[in-house]
Amino acid sequence: MRNKLVYFSILLYGIIIIQTTLLDYIRVYNVKPNLVLIFIICIALIRGGLEGAFFGLTAGLLQDILTGNNIGPYALMGFLVGFSLGDFNKRFYKDNFFACAIITFIVSLIYESVFFIPSFSFYNLELILAIFKSDILVETVYNVVMSVPIYILTLKINNTIDIKEKTVNKY
């Protein structure tokens, strides 16, 4: 368990560095993917609700600190995403990348809507629809595309750690 925590923390740190630096130069329609959200989804789907909630809370707190706004919104959403998706890891085959992509699409759509739409006035429906088309939908599709390689990487690291732990526990 401790090895998984170390490896996934290093991976989370790398993902946060990539999201805050490199992805500013790789924007599609002036939108960049939310790699932290994708990582929370992958951890929750592979490891379960408890570890998903822990990593969601940790990743959300780091994201809150980096954005510099309020501490709490990303941590709360990360915790909720990690905890609620943890139940899915028992219901689907872990090597199914298509299920990860579908879940990433749904969660990204809800996640981004929760953060973007309340910040704009509700009486202007055209503005909300324009933001939905230009920002939320583009970021959701971008998240789906990026979720497959991140899921594959996370799954390989998880399987490698599981194999090492089984051989160590064998003796």
N, C-alpha and C positions, 0 to 999 in steps of 0.2 A: 504494500500500500504506500509506503513511504517513497519507494522508487517512482511510482506513478505520479505522486504529488510533485516530485522534483522534475521529472521529465515534462509533465504537462504544464508546470509553472514556467519552465524554460520556453516551451512552445508558446505559451500565452504571452510571455515577455517579447518574444520574437514577432508574434502577430501584432502586438500593440505597436512595436517599433515600425513594422512595415506599414501599418494602417496610418500612423501619424506622419510618416516621412515619405516613403516611396509612392504610396497610392495618391498623393497629391498631384503627381505627375502622370498618372494613368487614369484619368477621368474619362468617362463616357457620358456625353451630354452634360458635362459639368457635375457629374455624380460619381462618387466612389463607393465601393462596396463596404459593408460593415463586417469586417473579418472577425471582430470580437463576437458579434452575434452568431456568426456561422460556427465559430469555435465552441460557443456555449451549446448550440444545437448538437454538434457532433459529440461532445462529451456526454451530454444527457442521453443521446440515443445509444451510445456505446457503453457507458458506465452505469447509467441509471439515475434515478431521481435525487438521491442524496449527494452524490458527487457532482451531478449536474447543477444542483442548487448551490453547492459550495463554490464551484467554479464560476457559476453565473454571478453570484454575489461578489466574488473576488474580482472578476473581470469587469463587472459593472462599477465597482468602487474605483478601480484603476482608470476606467474611462471617465468617471465623474471627476477624478483628480486632474486628468489631462485636459478635459474641456474647460475646467475652471469655473463653471457656472455654479450650480447647486450640487451639493453632495447628497446623493440618494436616488434620483430618478433612474439612472442607468443601473445602479445596484439593485433596486427593487425589481425593475423589469428583467434584468439578468437572472435574478433569483427565481422569479415567477416562471420564466421560460425554462430554465434548467430543471426546476422541480416538476412542472407540469409535463414536460416531454420525457421525463424519466420513466413514466409508465409505458411508453411506446417501445422501450428497448426489449421488453419481454414479448412483444406482439409481432415483431418482424425479424427477418433474417438480417443479421448485422452486415453482411456483404452486399446488401441491396442498396445500391447507390441511387436508384430511382426513387425509393421511398424517402431517402434523405433529401433529395431535390424537391419533392412535393412538400415535405414538411417544412423545408427552408422557405419555399414560396409562401406558404400560408402564414408561417410565423413572421417572416419579414414584412409581409403586407400588414399584418396586425401591429407589429412592433413599430414600424415607421409611421403608421397612421396615428398611433397613440401619441407619438412625439410631435408630428408635424401639424395635424389638423387642429388640435386645441389652441395652438399658438396664433391661429388666424381667426378672423371673425366668422361666426356661423351664419350671419345673415347674407353673406356674399357667396352664393353657391357656385358661381362661375370661377371664382378664385380658388375655391377648394377643389373643383374638378381639374383646373389647370395645374395646380400643385400635384394632384394625384397622378395626372398623366406625365408631367414633366419630371417629377422628382421621385415620388413613391414607387410608381410602377417600374421606372428605369432602375432604381436601386434594388428593387425586389428581383428583377430578372438578372441583374449583375450578381446579386447574392447567390442565386441559384447556380449560375455558371461557376462561381468561385467555390461553391460548397462541395462539389465533387472532389477536386484535388485535396482540399483541406480534410474532408472526410476520409479519403484514402490514406493520407499521411497520418491522421490521428488513429485510424484503425490499425495501421502497420505498427505504430509505436506501441499501442495497447497490446497487440498480439505478441510483439517481441518481449514486452515486460512480463506478460503472463507466462510465456515460455520460460523466461529466466527465473521467475518466482517458483514455478513448478519444479524446475531442476534443483533449485536451492533447497526447497522444502522436501524434496525426495530423500535427501541424505541427512 
